[in-house]
Amino acid sequence: MTLASLVFRRFLTSIMTSLESVSTVDIDPRGTFKYILIKLVDPKSKQEKYIVRGYGDCGYHADILDKVETNQTRGLVADCLGGGRIKHDANGKSLKVYGYSTGFGRADHEKAVELLKTKYPEYEITWSNEGY
């Protein structure tokens, strides 16, 4: 192996994101917004991690995926498993997960709630397949 290839490999490794460094949940602190459930895969180790992302500044579920792939998951494979909406009431300490994405289909809201509970254990978190 040449010195140039070793340097390049070290550079690639330094810019790649590890699964452990990606937070499980990243959603807006309040309001009603679209969300997606994503499965991340490390192509080297084949390890997987499920994450929830939801942002009010994203008009489409695909915009959320673009944001995640661009800023949070370098070197990892991101597979969107579906979407919906989250109503986040920070004052009332509640989250409601519901609806679906026309582009990606309905996420497994039960799985999303399981992940949300890791970041918001003191919240009342409910889900429903009703609504858009």
KAGIUR-V491189 format. One line per field, one symbol per residue. ss: DSSP state (~ for helix, > for strand, _ for the rest). psi: psi as a letter, one per 40 degrees, with the letter a starting at -180 (. if undefined). burial: I if it has 16 or more other ideal C-beta (glycine too) atoms within 10 Angstrom, else O. A space follows every 10 residues. Layout:
ss->???
psi->???
burial->???
//
This chain:
ss->__~~~~~~~~ ~~~~~___~~ ~___>>>___ >>>>>>>>>> >>_____>>> >>>>______ ~~~~~~~~~~ ~____>>>>> >>>>>>>>>_ ___>>>>>__ >___>>__~~ ~~~~~~~~~_ ___>>>>___ __
psi->hidddddddd ddddeihidd ehidhhiiei ahiiiihhhi hhddeeiihh ihhhhdehdi dddddddddd eefheihhhh eiaaihhhgd defihhhiai hddeahigdd dddddddddg deihhiiiei i.
burial->OOOOOOOOOO OOOOOOOOOO OIOOIIIIOO OOIIIIIIOI IIOOOOOOII IIIIIOOIOO IIOIIOOIOO OIIOOIOIOI IIIIIIIIOO OOOOIIIIII IOOIOOIOIO IIIOIIOOOI OOIOIOIOOO OO
//
